[in-house]
Amino acid sequence: MTPTQLQHIIQKGESIAVEFKTSMKKLNKNAFESICAFLNRRGGHLILGVNDKKEITGIDEHAIRRILDTLAKNANNPQKLNPPYYLSPEVIEIKDKKIIVVYVPESSQVHSTAGKIFDRNEDGDFNITNNSDLVTQLFLKKQKTYSENQVFPYATIDEFKPELFDKVRTLVRSQGPNHPWISMSNEEILKSAGLYKQDIQTGKSGYTLAAILLLGKDEVVLSVLPHHKTDAIVRIENIDRYDDRDDIRVNLFESYDRLMAFMIKHLPDKFYQEGDQRISLRDHIFREVIGNLLIHREFANGFPAKLIIEKDRVYTENWNKPHGHGNIDPVNFTPYPKNPMIARFFKEIGWVDELGSGVRKVFKFTPLYTPGAKPEFIEQDVFKALIPLTTQKTTQKTTQKTTQKTTQKTEDRIVALLKENPEFSRTQIAQVLGDITEDGVKYHLSKLRESEKIVRIGPDRGGYWKVME
């Protein structure tokens, strides 16, 4: 978020999606009530360093690190926020004053803080813990909206691939040596990730669809979602079918690995120096594209997700519950989680960035990978991402080369025809070739005469063409 965007939000004042806290020296005690309410309602911005009168008071320079640490610690502490939820606060400076902005997306879970459930309305946060009707409505709304929440009460830990949990521990260790998942059992990891919950309608508890999709055995994934697959295709030479294909019908963890391997196999790598670090542009772009393809899709729909590599572009398609329509502007868009628990799991293991920043990263690196090119993300029923592999200039050169080849081929056909039928007129040549007009024949005859490949003997009527060997 830019300072200008933040000032615009502040000027509008508090609302169902905006809450101000002063937090000059430390985090307000009720800050997590707002975070909990945003998660339960439809998301919003918690802005620290602004008072209720929309005045920017700022945060003490020495308190910033302490507040950021408190936010991170409490967001991952089930005693403070249950289930835990990863937050990505950012520090923004306006008129020499530091403000902390916490974007809180809508969650697919019902959250509580310190044992209390909060919801949000225009007047702020309100405690609905003792209102059983409102709590039930909230649970039902979440289950109806997010298919990843579907509970499978008869699924056991045996439905998951045990070797993948070891890989998960290795990945989170690289994110931080004190990550709590490192010392947890397989069951504890799933519960900590919010992948085990109670179905409010039946009262039964179990692992969710998100859990099975992330780490389930192949046969289990296909038993709960028979249509599940991701189709990776290369169409460069054989555009009617494909040059290479990987029909992926496994869990999302292994799907990510296979899709990345597919990209590495078929796309060149380009390195870029960012500061003192050399990075792979291909990997930085397509880890985000693949993460988006796997995470932000509506799994209940049978539309197969696709990743297709063509000569001049890579594009993806997946079914989607749109939260808007049209091209996404990386500067002025609000990220909306389609499967928050799956997204959170991918973020925890370091495979995707926080919500929204991945799209901005693709916009940043694509022009470096393909000079002058711009990616597209199109929000509609079928979500599409498009990464150009050639620039407009390169495309023009390719078109020119193709035109030259086509011209040469047409002229060769005319010459061959005139060798056998030197008396043919323009009309007859056009009729025999079938894919060119009389004016086109006239143009090519003129070019052939200029290059002295043919000579006209006699008048236009009654004469003939002589092919010069």
C-alpha positions in Angstrom: 0.0 0.0 0.0 1.3 3.5 -0.9 1.2 6.5 1.5 -1.4 8.1 -0.9 -3.7 5.1 -0.7 -3.4 4.9 3.0 -4.2 8.6 3.4 -7.3 8.1 1.2 -8.5 5.3 3.6 -7.8 7.4 6.7 -9.8 10.3 5.2 -12.9 8.1 4.8 -12.8 7.2 8.5 -13.7 4.1 10.4 -16.2 1.7 8.8 -17.1 -2.0 8.7 -13.7 -2.6 6.9 -11.5 0.0 8.7 -10.5 0.3 12.4 -8.1 2.9 13.9 -6.0 2.3 17.0 -3.5 4.7 18.5 -0.9 2.1 19.7 1.7 4.8 20.2 3.8 2.9 22.7 2.3 -0.6 22.5 -0.5 -2.6 20.9 -4.0 -1.7 22.1 -5.4 -4.5 24.3 -8.5 -4.8 22.1 -6.6 -4.8 18.8 -7.2 -8.6 18.4 -10.9 -8.1 18.9 -10.9 -6.1 15.6 -8.6 -8.7 13.9 -11.0 -11.5 15.0 -14.0 -9.5 13.8 -12.4 -8.8 10.4 -11.6 -12.5 9.9 -15.1 -13.5 10.8 -16.9 -10.8 8.7 -15.4 -9.8 5.3 -11.9 -8.6 6.1 -10.5 -5.1 6.6 -7.6 -2.8 7.5 -6.5 -2.4 11.1 -4.5 0.9 11.2 -2.2 1.6 14.1 -1.1 5.2 14.8 -4.4 6.9 14.0 -7.0 8.1 16.5 -10.8 8.1 16.2 -10.8 11.6 14.8 -8.7 10.5 11.8 -5.7 12.3 13.1 -2.3 10.7 12.4 -0.6 10.4 15.8 2.1 8.0 14.7 3.9 5.2 16.5 7.0 5.7 18.7 10.0 4.7 16.7 11.3 2.5 19.5 7.9 0.7 19.8 7.5 -0.4 16.2 9.5 -3.6 16.5 7.8 -4.5 19.8 4.4 -4.1 18.3 5.2 -6.1 15.1 6.6 -8.9 17.3 3.4 -8.8 19.4 1.2 -9.1 16.4 3.2 -12.0 15.0 3.4 -13.8 18.3 -0.3 -13.4 19.2 -1.5 -14.2 15.6 0.1 -17.6 15.9 -0.9 -18.2 19.6 -4.2 -20.2 19.8 -4.8 -18.8 23.3 -5.0 -15.4 21.7 -6.4 -16.1 18.3 -8.0 -19.5 17.6 -7.5 -20.8 15.0 -4.2 -18.9 14.5 -3.9 -16.8 11.3 -0.8 -15.5 9.6 -0.8 -11.6 9.3 1.5 -9.4 7.3 1.7 -5.9 8.8 3.6 -3.2 7.0 5.1 0.1 8.2 4.2 3.2 6.2 5.5 6.7 6.7 3.3 9.8 6.3 4.6 13.2 7.1 7.5 11.8 9.1 5.2 9.7 11.2 5.2 5.9 11.2 2.0 3.9 10.9 1.5 0.2 11.0 -1.2 -1.2 8.6 -2.5 -4.7 9.1 -4.6 -6.0 6.2 -6.8 -8.8 7.6 -8.6 -10.9 4.9 -11.8 -12.7 5.4 -11.2 -16.2 6.7 -12.9 -19.4 5.9 -12.9 -20.3 9.6 -14.8 -18.8 12.6 -12.2 -17.3 14.9 -12.2 -16.3 18.5 -9.9 -14.3 20.7 -9.3 -15.1 24.3 -12.2 -17.5 24.1 -14.7 -14.9 22.7 -16.1 -14.7 19.1 -16.3 -11.2 17.7 -18.2 -10.0 14.6 -18.1 -6.6 12.8 -20.6 -4.0 11.8 -20.5 -0.3 11.0 -20.3 0.6 14.7 -17.2 -1.6 15.4 -16.6 -5.0 17.0 -19.2 -6.8 19.0 -19.0 -10.0 21.1 -21.5 -12.6 19.8 -20.2 -15.5 22.0 -23.4 -15.9 24.0 -25.7 -15.4 21.1 -26.1 -18.9 19.8 -28.2 -17.9 16.8 -25.5 -15.4 15.5 -22.7 -17.9 16.1 -24.6 -20.6 14.2 -25.3 -18.3 11.3 -21.6 -17.3 11.2 -20.5 -21.0 11.0 -23.1 -21.8 8.3 -22.0 -18.8 6.3 -18.4 -19.9 6.3 -19.2 -23.5 5.4 -21.5 -22.4 2.5 -19.0 -19.9 1.1 -15.8 -21.9 1.3 -15.8 -25.5 -0.1 -12.4 -26.1 1.5 -14.2 -26.3 4.8 -16.2 -29.5 4.0 -15.6 -31.9 6.9 -14.9 -35.6 6.4 -15.6 -37.2 9.8 -14.5 -40.7 8.8 -11.1 -39.6 7.4 -8.2 -40.7 9.6 -4.5 -39.7 9.7 -3.9 -42.8 7.5 -5.5 -41.0 4.6 -2.4 -38.7 4.3 1.1 -39.3 3.0 3.4 -39.4 6.0 6.5 -38.6 4.0 5.1 -35.2 3.1 4.9 -34.1 6.7 8.7 -34.5 7.0 9.0 -32.3 3.9 6.7 -29.7 5.5 8.9 -29.7 8.7 12.0 -29.1 6.5 10.3 -26.3 4.6 9.1 -24.4 7.7 12.5 -24.8 9.4 13.9 -22.8 6.5 11.4 -20.1 7.3 12.5 -20.0 10.9 14.3 -22.4 13.3 11.6 -21.9 16.0 8.6 -22.6 13.9 6.1 -24.6 16.0 5.3 -27.2 13.4 8.9 -28.5 13.6 8.2 -30.3 16.9 4.5 -31.2 16.2 3.1 -34.6 15.3 1.4 -35.1 11.9 -2.0 -34.7 13.6 -0.9 -31.6 15.5 0.3 -29.9 12.3 -3.1 -30.4 10.6 -4.9 -29.1 13.6 -2.6 -26.1 14.0 -3.1 -25.3 10.3 -6.9 -25.2 10.8 -7.4 -28.3 8.7 -9.4 -30.2 11.4 -12.8 -28.7 12.4 -16.3 -29.4 13.5 -19.3 -29.4 11.1 -21.8 -27.1 12.9 -24.8 -28.8 11.1 -24.0 -32.4 12.0 -21.8 -31.8 15.1 -19.2 -34.2 13.7 -15.5 -33.3 13.6 -13.0 -34.3 11.0 -10.3 -33.4 8.6 -11.4 -30.9 5.9 -11.3 -31.0 2.1 -8.4 -28.5 2.4 -6.4 -31.0 4.4 -7.0 -33.9 2.0 -6.3 -31.7 -1.0 -3.0 -30.5 0.5 -1.5 -33.8 1.8 -3.8 -36.6 1.0 -2.9 -39.9 -0.8 -3.8 -40.0 -4.5 -6.7 -42.4 -4.2 -8.1 -40.4 -1.3 -8.0 -37.1 -3.1 -9.8 -38.6 -6.1 -12.3 -40.3 -3.9 -13.5 -37.0 -2.4 -13.0 -35.0 -5.6 -13.1 -37.3 -8.6 -12.8 -34.4 -11.2 -9.6 -33.0 -9.5 -6.7 -32.4 -11.9 -4.3 -29.9 -13.3 -3.4 -30.1 -16.9 0.1 -28.9 -17.9 0.6 -28.7 -21.7 3.2 -27.5 -24.1 1.9 -26.4 -27.6 4.7 -24.9 -29.7 5.3 -27.2 -32.6 2.1 -29.3 -32.5 -0.5 -26.7 -31.8 -3.5 -29.0 -32.6 -2.6 -31.3 -29.8 0.6 -30.9 -27.7 4.3 -31.4 -27.7 4.4 -32.5 -24.0 1.8 -33.0 -21.3 1.6 -33.8 -17.6 -1.9 -34.8 -16.4 -1.6 -34.1 -12.7 -4.1 -35.8 -10.4 -2.4 -35.7 -7.0 -2.5 -33.5 -3.9 -1.6 -29.8 -4.1 1.8 -30.3 -2.4 3.0 -32.7 -5.0 1.2 -30.8 -7.8 3.3 -27.7 -7.0 6.5 -29.7 -7.4 5.4 -31.3 -10.7 4.3 -28.0 -12.1 7.5 -26.2 -11.2 9.5 -29.1 -12.7 7.4 -28.8 -15.9 8.3 -25.1 -16.1 12.0 -25.7 -15.5 11.9 -28.4 -18.2 10.4 -26.1 -20.9 11.3 -22.5 -20.1 14.8 -20.9 -20.2 16.1 -19.4 -17.0 17.2 -15.8 -16.7 19.1 -14.5 -13.8 18.9 -11.0 -12.3 21.0 -9.2 -9.7 18.8 -7.8 -6.9 21.1 -6.0 -4.6 23.9 -8.5 -3.8 21.7 -11.5 -4.6 21.4 -13.3 -7.9 17.9 -14.6 -8.4 16.1 -16.7 -11.0 13.5 -14.6 -12.8 11.7 -17.7 -14.1 11.4 -19.3 -10.7 10.2 -16.0 -9.0 7.5 -15.4 -11.6 6.2 -18.9 -12.0 6.2 -20.0 -8.4 3.6 -17.2 -7.9 1.7 -18.1 -11.0 1.6 -21.8 -10.0 0.7 -21.0 -6.4 -2.2 -18.8 -7.6 -3.4 -21.6 -9.9 -3.4 -24.2 -7.1 -4.7 -22.0 -4.3 -7.3 -19.6 -5.6 -9.7 -21.9 -7.4 -13.1 -23.3 -6.7 -12.5 -27.0 -6.2 -16.2 -27.9 -6.1 -16.4 -27.1 -9.8 -15.4 -29.7 -12.4 -13.6 -27.3 -14.7 -10.0 -28.6 -15.0 -7.2 -26.2 -14.1 -4.8 -25.7 -17.0 -1.2 -24.4 -17.4 -0.3 -24.0 -21.1 3.0 -23.0 -22.6 2.9 -21.6 -26.1 5.5 -20.1 -28.3 4.8 -16.5 -27.2 3.1 -16.9 -23.8 2.3 -19.0 -20.8 -1.3 -18.9 -19.5 -3.3 -20.5 -16.8 -7.1 -21.0 -16.3 -9.0 -22.2 -13.3 -12.6 -22.0 -12.1 -13.1 -19.1 -9.7 -15.6 -17.4 -7.5 -15.0 -13.9 -8.7 -14.9 -11.0 -6.2 -14.8 -8.6 -9.1 -14.5 -8.7 -12.9 -11.9 -7.6 -15.4 -8.1 -7.1 -15.4 -6.4 -6.8 -12.0 -4.5 -3.6 -11.4 -1.5 -4.4 -9.1 -1.6 -0.9 -7.6 -5.3 -0.5 -6.8 -6.7 -3.9 -6.0 -7.7 -5.6 -2.8 -6.6 -9.2 -2.5 -9.4 -11.6 -1.6 -8.7 -15.2 -0.4 -10.6 -17.9 -2.3 -9.3 -20.7 -0.1 -7.8 -19.0 3.0 -6.6 -22.2 4.8 -4.9 -23.6 1.7 -3.3 -20.2 1.1 -2.1 -20.0 4.7 -0.5 -23.5 4.5 1.4 -22.5 1.3 2.5 -19.3 3.0 3.7 -21.1 6.1 6.0 -23.4 4.1 7.3 -20.5 2.0 5.9 -21.4 -1.4 4.0 -18.2 -1.9 4.1 -14.7 -0.5 1.4 -13.0 1.5 -1.9 -12.3 -0.2 -1.5 -9.7 -2.9 2.2 -9.3 -3.0 2.6 -12.3 -5.3 0.7 -10.6 -8.1 2.8 -7.4 -7.6 6.0 -9.6 -7.8 4.9 -11.0 -11.1 4.3 -7.5 -12.4 7.7 -6.5 -11.2 9.7 -9.4 -12.7 7.9 -10.2 -15.9 9.3 -7.1 -17.8 12.8 -8.2 -16.7 12.2 -11.8 -17.9 10.6 -10.6 -21.2 11.7 -7.0 -21.8 8.8 -4.7 -22.4 6.1 -7.3 -21.6 3.3 -7.0 -19.1 1.5 -9.9 -17.4 -2.3 -10.0 -17.2 -4.5 -11.4 -14.4 -8.2 -11.5 -15.4 -10.8 -12.0 -12.7 -14.0 -13.7 -14.0 -15.7 -17.1 -13.6 -12.6 -18.6 -15.2 -9.6 -16.8 -13.7 -6.8 -16.3 -16.2 -3.2 -15.4 -15.8 -1.1 -14.6 -18.9 2.7 -14.2 -19.0 4.1 -13.0 -22.3 7.3 -14.8 -23.6 7.8 -12.4 -26.5 7.6 -8.6 -26.6 5.5 -6.8 -29.2 8.8 -5.9 -31.0 9.8 -9.6 -31.1 6.3 -10.6 -32.3 6.6 -8.0 -35.1 9.9 -9.5 -36.2 8.4 -13.0 -36.1 5.5 -11.8 -38.1 7.8 -10.3 -40.7 9.8 -13.5 -40.9 6.6 -15.5 -41.3 5.4 -13.1 -44.0 8.7 -13.4 -45.9 8.5 -17.2 -45.8 4.9 -17.2 -47.0 5.8 -14.8 -49.8 8.7 -17.0 -50.9 6.4 -20.1 -50.8 3.8 -18.4 -53.0 6.3 -17.2 -55.5 7.8 -20.7 -55.8 4.4 -22.2 -56.4 3.7 -19.6 -59.2 7.1 -20.3 -60.8 6.4 -24.1 -60.7 3.0 -23.6 -62.3 4.3 -21.4 -65.1 7.0 -23.9 -66.0 4.2 -26.3 -66.9 1.7 -23.8 -68.1 3.6 -20.7 -69.5 0.4 -19.3 -71.1 -1.6 -19.1 -67.9 -3.3 -15.8 -67.1 -3.6 -14.2 -63.7 -7.1 -15.4 -63.4 -6.1 -19.0 -64.1 -3.1 -18.9 -61.7 -5.4 -17.6 -58.9 -8.0 -20.3 -59.6 -5.4 -23.1 -59.5 -3.6 -21.9 -56.4 -7.0 -21.3 -54.7 -5.7 -19.2 -51.7 -4.7 -16.0 -53.5 -6.6 -13.3 -55.4 -5.9 -12.0 -58.9 -4.5 -8.8 -57.4 -2.2 -11.0 -55.2 -1.0 -12.9 -58.3 -0.4 -9.6 -60.1 1.8 -8.4 -57.1 3.8 -11.6 -57.1 4.3 -11.7 -60.9 5.6 -8.1 -60.6 8.1 -9.1 -57.9 9.2 -12.1 -59.9 9.8 -9.9 -63.0 11.8 -7.4 -60.9 14.0 -10.2 -59.7 14.3 -11.5 -63.3 13.0 -14.9 -62.4 10.4 -14.7 -65.1 10.1 -12.8 -68.4 7.0 -11.9 -70.4 7.2 -13.0 -74.0 4.7 -11.2 -76.3 1.7 -9.1 -75.5 -0.5 -9.5 -72.4 -3.1 -11.3 -74.6 -1.6 -14.1 -76.6 1.8 -14.1 -75.0 3.4 -16.4 -72.5 5.7 -16.5 -69.5 9.3 -17.7 -69.7 10.9 -19.0 -66.5 14.6 -18.1 -66.2 16.6 -20.9 -64.8 
